[in-house]
Structures are given as C-alpha cells and as structure tokens.
Amino acid sequence: MINEKMRQLGRERSAIRELFEYGNARAQEIGRENVFDFSLGNPSIPAPACVEQEIKRLLSDLPPKVLHGYTSAAGDAQVRDSVANYISDASGVPMDGDHVYMTCGAAASLTIALKALCEKDDEFVVIAPYFPEYRVFIENAGGMVRVARADGRFRLDMGALDRAITEKTKAVIINSPNNPAGTVYGENELKELAALLNKKSAQKGAPIFLIADEPYRELTYGAKVPYPAAYYRDTIVCYSFSKSLSLAGERIGYIAVPPQSAHADDVFAAVCGAGRSLGYVCAPALFQRVCAACLGKSGDIAQYRENRDLLYNALRSFGYECVEPEGAFYLFVKSPLPDAKVFCERAKKFELLLVPSDSFGVEGYVRISYCVKRETIERSLPAFEKLIRTCR
C-alpha cells in the first residue's frame, strides 16, 4: 500500500531530531530555562547586518512579481554569476554561473548531487564520524555506503580511504569543518586525498568524484579551510548559507561543478535533471538574492568561540576527554561510559540533552552543540560536573 522504507524513516526520526523534540516536550513540563538542550545545530547568533539590509532594499526596489516570482529552475542568472565570481576570487578555481545550481539548503544540494551521479551498484565513501543523513541520502539515491574511519585525531586516514575505495566507488564525501568533530582538513591532507583519488580514478578508468559538503566553511577559529577543488579537478561543491548567515530555516544553498572537471557539462546537466526529478527547482527567490549580496559573510562567530572555550575548558577540568574544535559549533566528547547511548540516557536525568555518536558511525563519543546562549552553558556546567561523578 505504501513504501515501507519511507514509512520507517518517517516513524524513526534521527537521533538528533528525536532529542530536539524530547527537549521541547520537557521544556513544556519544567520550563525551557531548566532544560540544557545541546542536540540541534541551530545557529544562535544573529544574521550579519547585510541580510536585513538586503531584504529591505529588495522589498523597496523590486516589484512583487519579480521579488516573489519564479526564477529559472537552476536559479536566478545574476545570483548564479555572483556565486561563481565569488568562488573564483576566493579559491582561484575558475567557475562560471552556468555551472552553479541554487538549492534548498545543503540537504537538497547533497540529494541532488547524489541522484545526479548514482548508477546501479555505485558506492559512496563517507568518513566516520559523518553526518547521519548521508546514509539516508545515499541509499535513497540507490547507492551503497562504504565507511572509512578517520584516524585517532579525527583527521583523514589515507590507508582507511585506500581500502574503502573500490572499482564501484562513484564518489567520496568530505565535510570540513566537520560535523561532529569540528576538524578542518588541511592543505596537505587534501593534496594526499587528491593524489589517492587520481590514482584510484586511473585504475578504474573513470573519475571518482569528491563531494565537498561545506555548510560550515566560514565558521572557524583561526584555521584556514582550503578549497578542495583547488587540489582535485573532479570536485562537486555542496554549500549552504544556513550556518554562516544564521538562516537555517530559510533553506538556501548551491551546487557548484567546476567547469574544468571531467565531463562538467554532462555532470551539470545531470544535476539539473536530478533537481527536476526530485522537485528541487527554483530555490526561494527572495533569499537567493539576499545571499548573493552576503557572499563570504557571517555573523559574529566570536560568540561561538567564547562558547567553545568556556565549554571545552570546563569539561576538561571536570575530567572529560574532548576534541578541541577548529571549526563548526560542536564539541565531540569521549563518553565516560563504554556505551554512549547509556551515558546520554543518564545525562537526561540532569536535563542534559547530548547526542550519542553511534549514528555518526563511531562509538563511545557524544556530540554537544554549543550554538546556544552563553548563559545556557554557564547554567549547565554544574550538571555536567555531577554527571561525570556518577560515572566514576
């Protein structure tokens, strides 16, 4: 009668969303100020001033039919040109608007890109820890997931990647800055990855694509985020403005296919076809134009740095083992108990909502999203201290 797999996905929400809904219900019972919800990566800092300024200008200058009407399926031509020019200037990688597709956020970018690439029996390599929805997106496109573990510092493990890439590999997905570990892959890592992919592509006799999932590109604490396309020709960039511009609910992003990549025109045509088949055409018109005026901008991420430092230093002083984030707004913490799920259930008794790492492809860690108000972190610290004492 219905698609059973879709029914299961609808009934069994992600661990992150499940915790978020639990937190909302708990807040109704005891007051939101008494629930320390670190589950969802929902930006907490205001959007940069350019967002409000551009919205006001557009509302004043453009007639409603233009402002709120359909754009081309791939997006407004001027917006696509602006995105391409920005990428070219920032990365040194030639880009043109004819190879940019505006999307409804990073999720749409990834699902479209995967649908565009995936053929029968194709495999896609993800690096654990990875964003849990990668598995959903890949399998929905008809592909198979292959997992390569990051090394002990959550950096790229070339040996693990070498073993994971096979004749069936269509693409490798990287996410830098990484959700959940906050790792930023450096220039040398990307050069090594490019060399590996070039070798494997030559052995296969066809390009293995690199999908760069980049919703956190601007959110770093001093670390430089290299552009993967500057090192590897067959890169597809999936970007979202949700985190940098604090516009998560507006669902806006893009796919960029560098024109120098192999079969770039055909790949972009497949992106357009996949967007059409999935119903992802004409991303929100107003926010396409808003984002084009705010390229490379972000809110005041100093607030995230302060939250990171406060939480990281406090938890370490209590005895937690933490990975210091170079970017994004997540703290990856080793569970004091062998089973992270058990630890997260125990944390609920202290009204702490933490995400176990199991769904990220690794065991024994928890993710703490610190894109919250500073006072939330400050008030939560006694609960964290009490919690770890119960684990000794």
Salt bridges, closest charged atoms under 4 A:
GLU4 OE2 - ARG7 NH2 2.52
GLU18 OE2 - ARG13 NH2 3.49
GLU29 OE1 - ARG26 NH1 2.65
GLU52 OE2 - LYS56 NZ 2.96
GLU54 OE2 - ARG57 NH2 2.76
ASP61 OD2 - ARG57 NH1 3.24
ASP76 OD1 - ARG289 NH2 3.57
ASP96 OD1 - HIS99 ND1 2.77
GLU119 OE1 - LYS170 NZ 3.04
ASP121 OD2 - LYS120 NZ 3.38
ASP122 OD2 - LYS170 NZ 2.67
GLU123 OE1 - ARG146 NE 3.73
GLU139 OE1 - LYS5 NZ 3.59
GLU139 OE2 - ARG135 NH1 3.63
ASP151 OD2 - ARG153 NH2 3.69
ASP162 OD2 - LYS199 NZ 3.67
ASP162 OD1 - LYS200 NZ 2.70
GLU187 OE2 - LYS191 NZ 3.87
GLU189 OE1 - ARG155 NH2 2.84
GLU214 OE1 - ARG217 NE 2.97
ASP234 OD2 - ARG233 NH2 3.49
ASP265 OD1 - HIS99 NE2 2.87
ASP309 OD1 - ARG308 NH2 2.99
GLU326 OE1 - ARG155 NH1 3.18
GLU345 OE2 - LYS348 NZ 3.21
GLU351 OE2 - ARG26 NH2 2.80
GLU378 OE2 - ARG374 NE 3.11
GLU385 OE2 - ARG389 NH2 3.22
